[in-house]
Amino acid sequence: MASAELPRHVFGPTGVSVPKVGLGTWYLEQSDAKTAIAAVQAALELGLTHVDTAELYGSGQAESLVGQALEGRRDEVFLVSKIIPSNASRQGTIKHCEQTLKRLRTDHLDCYLLHWPGSYPLEDTIEALEELVTAGKTRAWGVSNFDEGELQDAFDVAGPGRIACNQVLYHLQERSIEQAVLPWCEANGVAVVGYTPFGQNSQFPPRGPAGEVLARLAERLGASARQVALAFLTRRPELFAIPKSTNLEHLRENAGGARVELSPADIAAVERAFPVGRRRRGVPML
């Protein structure tokens, strides 16, 4: 069954064209299995075929649900999962990737990420990740929640063209990655995948003058505030977003956000309403 086509960006050094808005699965397991599986399948129909999960989510339950949802449709999907740092030793990385593949009912990932910096030497983890690439267990590898210094450390170990992406917290009220992390990634050809693109506030658009700016812009564009936010957060070729939802209307809205085009003036208006903020040490995390 063919999926709808959404606007795409090239995913870092992989050369693969990937929908710039995808599907996150953090807390997917908190829905009943039928609802969760149906939501992932609906997302695929809408073109949200960049699917992100992790062994951490529900202690593997989210991966298992995704695996069931992708039965017979694996080739449609750019599939990403993540290993927690406490498992990312040289041998542990291989072992836990195999477990992830089993839960996902597939023989390969498109990208496998180190979920955040840990205590095992990067040299060991990266050596294992490269072994997984060589073995065809994953097409590429990347990192998550790395700041610019940690990215440089990984780059120094791996060399150019090896880090596919950095997955980070990124939403309108948390733009601090634009200070140093995003410029580093852009300079080194690394994709930036923003998680929790609407923030943790259940009120969206947020109350106050900034939210009013977003709402007026959305009305003028014939879009929703969420769609304008997604358009802004994926406005550059290196930027992707992976909102999570099991609500069909929200999934449709997210897919529509990939199609919204912002003018330079629109982008400037959002930037003024939601300032980047101060440069911080490290990256924000949830």
C-alpha positions as CSV (number, residue, x, y, z in Angstrom):
1,M,0.0,0.0,0.0
2,A,1.6,3.3,-1.1
3,S,2.0,6.2,1.3
4,A,1.4,9.8,0.5
5,E,4.5,11.8,-0.4
6,L,5.7,14.5,1.9
7,P,8.5,17.1,1.3
8,R,11.9,15.6,2.1
9,H,15.4,16.5,3.1
10,V,18.6,14.6,2.5
11,F,19.4,12.8,5.8
12,G,23.0,14.0,6.5
13,P,25.8,12.1,4.8
14,T,23.5,9.0,4.0
15,G,22.3,10.6,0.8
16,V,18.9,9.2,1.5
17,S,15.8,11.5,1.0
18,V,13.7,11.4,4.1
19,P,10.4,13.1,5.0
20,K,11.3,16.2,7.0
21,V,8.4,15.5,9.4
22,G,8.2,12.0,10.8
23,L,6.8,10.1,13.7
24,G,8.2,9.8,17.2
25,T,7.1,6.9,19.5
26,W,8.1,8.1,23.0
27,Y,5.3,6.8,25.3
28,L,3.7,4.9,22.4
29,E,3.3,1.9,24.7
30,Q,1.0,3.9,27.0
31,S,-1.7,3.5,24.4
32,D,-3.4,0.1,24.0
33,A,-1.7,-2.1,21.4
34,K,-4.5,-1.8,18.9
35,T,-4.5,2.0,19.1
36,A,-0.8,2.3,18.9
37,I,-0.4,0.0,15.9
38,A,-3.2,1.7,14.1
39,A,-1.7,5.1,14.7
40,V,1.7,4.0,13.2
41,Q,0.0,2.6,10.2
42,A,-2.1,5.7,9.7
43,A,1.1,7.8,10.0
44,L,2.6,5.7,7.1
45,E,-0.5,6.4,5.0
46,L,-0.1,10.1,5.6
47,G,3.6,10.0,4.5
48,L,5.1,10.1,8.0
49,T,7.5,7.3,7.0
50,H,10.5,8.6,9.1
51,V,9.8,6.5,12.2
52,D,11.8,7.0,15.3
53,T,11.9,4.7,18.4
54,A,14.3,3.5,21.1
55,E,15.0,0.5,23.3
56,L,14.4,2.9,26.3
57,Y,10.8,3.5,25.3
58,G,8.7,1.2,27.5
59,S,11.7,-1.0,27.9
60,G,11.4,-2.2,24.3
61,Q,7.6,-2.2,24.2
62,A,7.5,0.8,21.7
63,E,9.9,-1.1,19.4
64,S,7.7,-4.2,19.5
65,L,4.6,-2.1,18.7
66,V,6.4,-0.4,15.8
67,G,7.5,-3.8,14.6
68,Q,4.0,-5.1,14.5
69,A,2.8,-2.0,12.7
70,L,5.5,-2.3,10.0
71,E,4.7,-5.9,9.2
72,G,4.9,-6.1,5.4
73,R,5.7,-2.4,5.0
74,R,9.3,-2.2,6.2
75,D,10.6,-1.0,2.8
76,E,8.4,2.1,3.0
77,V,10.0,3.4,6.2
78,F,13.2,5.2,7.2
79,L,13.5,3.4,10.6
80,V,15.6,4.8,13.5
81,S,16.2,3.4,16.9
82,K,18.5,4.2,19.8
83,I,20.7,2.4,22.4
84,I,21.0,3.7,25.9
85,P,24.6,4.6,27.0
86,S,24.7,2.0,29.8
87,N,24.4,-0.7,27.1
88,A,26.8,0.9,24.6
89,S,30.0,-1.0,25.3
90,R,31.8,-2.6,22.4
91,Q,30.0,-5.9,22.6
92,G,26.9,-4.5,24.2
93,T,26.2,-2.3,21.2
94,I,26.2,-5.3,18.9
95,K,24.0,-7.4,21.4
96,H,21.4,-4.7,21.9
97,C,21.1,-3.8,18.3
98,E,20.3,-7.5,17.6
99,Q,17.6,-7.3,20.3
100,T,16.2,-4.1,18.8
101,L,16.0,-5.7,15.4
102,K,14.2,-8.7,16.8
103,R,11.6,-6.5,18.5
104,L,11.2,-4.5,15.3
105,R,10.9,-7.6,13.2
106,T,13.4,-6.5,10.7
107,D,17.0,-7.4,9.7
108,H,18.2,-3.8,9.5
109,L,17.8,-0.2,10.7
110,D,18.3,2.8,8.6
111,C,20.0,4.7,11.5
112,Y,21.1,3.6,14.9
113,L,21.8,6.2,17.6
114,L,23.6,6.5,20.9
115,H,20.8,8.0,23.0
116,W,23.0,10.4,25.0
117,P,26.7,10.6,25.9
118,G,27.7,7.9,28.4
119,S,30.7,6.5,30.2
120,Y,31.9,3.9,27.7
121,P,34.7,5.2,25.5
122,L,33.3,6.7,22.3
123,E,36.0,4.8,20.4
124,D,34.4,1.5,21.5
125,T,30.9,2.5,20.8
126,I,31.7,3.9,17.4
127,E,33.8,0.9,16.4
128,A,30.7,-1.3,17.2
129,L,28.4,1.0,15.3
130,E,30.7,0.9,12.3
131,E,30.8,-2.9,12.5
132,L,27.0,-2.9,12.4
133,V,27.1,-0.8,9.3
134,T,29.6,-3.2,7.7
135,A,27.4,-6.2,8.6
136,G,24.3,-4.5,7.1
137,K,22.5,-4.3,10.4
138,T,22.1,-0.5,10.0
139,R,22.6,1.7,7.1
140,A,24.1,4.5,9.2
141,W,24.6,5.6,12.8
142,G,24.3,8.8,14.7
143,V,23.9,10.4,18.1
144,S,21.3,12.0,20.3
145,N,21.5,14.8,22.9
146,F,25.1,15.7,22.0
147,D,26.4,19.2,22.3
148,E,28.9,20.7,19.9
149,G,31.9,19.6,22.0
150,E,30.6,16.0,22.2
151,L,29.9,16.1,18.5
152,Q,33.4,17.2,17.8
153,D,34.7,14.3,20.0
154,A,32.7,11.8,18.0
155,F,33.8,13.4,14.8
156,D,37.5,13.2,15.9
157,V,37.0,9.5,16.4
158,A,34.9,8.6,13.4
159,G,36.1,11.1,10.8
160,P,34.0,13.1,8.3
161,G,30.9,11.7,6.7
162,R,30.2,9.1,9.4
163,I,27.8,10.8,11.9
164,A,24.4,10.8,10.2
165,C,22.4,12.9,12.7
166,N,22.1,14.4,16.1
167,Q,18.7,14.1,17.7
168,V,17.9,16.9,20.1
169,L,15.1,18.7,21.9
170,Y,14.0,21.5,19.7
171,H,10.8,23.6,19.8
172,L,9.8,27.2,19.5
173,Q,10.4,28.0,23.1
174,E,13.7,26.0,23.2
175,R,15.9,27.1,20.3
176,S,19.2,27.1,22.1
177,I,20.6,24.5,19.8
178,E,20.8,27.3,17.2
179,Q,23.6,28.9,19.1
180,A,26.3,26.3,18.5
181,V,24.9,22.8,17.9
182,L,23.0,23.5,14.7
183,P,25.8,25.5,13.2
184,W,28.2,22.7,14.0
185,C,25.9,20.1,12.3
186,E,25.4,22.3,9.3
187,A,29.1,22.8,8.8
188,N,29.8,19.1,9.1
189,G,26.8,17.7,7.1
190,V,25.0,16.2,10.0
191,A,21.2,16.1,10.1
192,V,19.4,17.6,13.1
193,V,16.3,15.8,14.2
194,G,14.2,17.7,16.7
195,Y,12.1,15.8,19.2
196,T,9.1,17.2,21.2
197,P,8.6,19.9,18.6
198,F,5.6,21.3,20.4
199,G,7.3,21.4,23.8
200,Q,5.8,19.9,26.9
201,N,3.1,22.6,27.4
202,S,-0.3,21.2,26.6
203,Q,-1.4,24.7,25.5
204,F,-0.4,25.3,21.9
205,P,0.0,27.9,20.7
206,P,1.3,29.1,24.0
207,R,-0.6,31.9,25.8
208,G,0.7,35.4,25.4
209,P,2.0,37.7,22.7
210,A,4.3,35.1,21.1
211,G,1.4,32.7,20.8
212,E,-0.8,35.4,19.3
213,V,1.9,36.1,16.6
214,L,1.9,32.4,15.7
215,A,-1.9,32.2,15.6
216,R,-2.2,35.2,13.3
217,L,0.5,33.9,11.0
218,A,-1.3,30.5,10.9
219,E,-4.6,32.2,10.1
220,R,-3.0,34.1,7.2
221,L,-1.4,31.0,5.8
222,G,-4.6,28.9,6.1
223,A,-2.7,26.5,8.5
224,S,-2.8,25.7,12.1
225,A,-0.3,26.9,14.7
226,R,1.2,23.5,15.0
227,Q,1.7,23.3,11.3
228,V,3.5,26.7,11.3
229,A,5.7,25.5,14.1
230,L,6.7,22.4,12.2
231,A,7.3,24.4,9.1
232,F,9.6,26.7,11.1
233,L,11.4,23.8,12.8
234,T,12.2,22.1,9.5
235,R,12.9,25.3,7.5
236,R,16.5,24.5,6.7
237,P,17.7,21.5,4.7
238,E,19.4,19.9,7.7
239,L,16.3,20.0,10.0
240,F,13.8,17.3,10.7
241,A,11.0,16.9,13.3
242,I,9.5,13.8,14.8
243,P,6.3,14.7,16.7
244,K,4.6,11.8,18.5
245,S,0.9,11.3,18.3
246,T,-1.7,8.5,18.3
247,N,-4.5,10.9,17.4
248,L,-5.5,10.7,13.8
249,E,-6.4,14.4,13.5
250,H,-3.0,15.3,15.0
251,L,-1.3,13.0,12.6
252,R,-3.1,14.6,9.7
253,E,-2.1,18.0,11.0
254,N,1.5,17.0,11.4
255,A,1.7,15.7,7.8
256,G,0.1,19.0,6.7
257,G,2.8,20.9,8.5
258,A,5.4,19.4,6.2
259,R,3.7,21.1,3.3
260,V,3.5,24.6,4.8
261,E,6.0,27.0,3.2
262,L,7.2,30.0,5.2
263,S,8.5,33.2,3.5
264,P,11.6,34.9,4.9
265,A,9.3,37.5,6.4
266,D,7.3,34.7,8.1
267,I,10.4,33.1,9.5
268,A,11.6,36.5,10.8
269,A,8.3,37.0,12.5
270,V,8.5,33.7,14.3
271,E,12.1,34.3,15.3
272,R,11.2,37.7,16.9
273,A,8.3,36.1,18.7
274,F,10.3,33.2,20.0
275,P,13.9,34.4,20.6
276,V,16.8,31.9,20.6
277,G,17.8,32.8,24.1
278,R,21.2,32.5,25.8
279,R,23.9,30.0,24.8
280,R,24.0,27.3,27.3
281,R,26.5,24.6,28.3
282,G,25.4,21.3,27.0
283,V,22.0,20.7,25.3
284,P,18.6,20.7,26.9
285,M,17.1,17.3,27.5
286,L,13.9,15.7,28.7
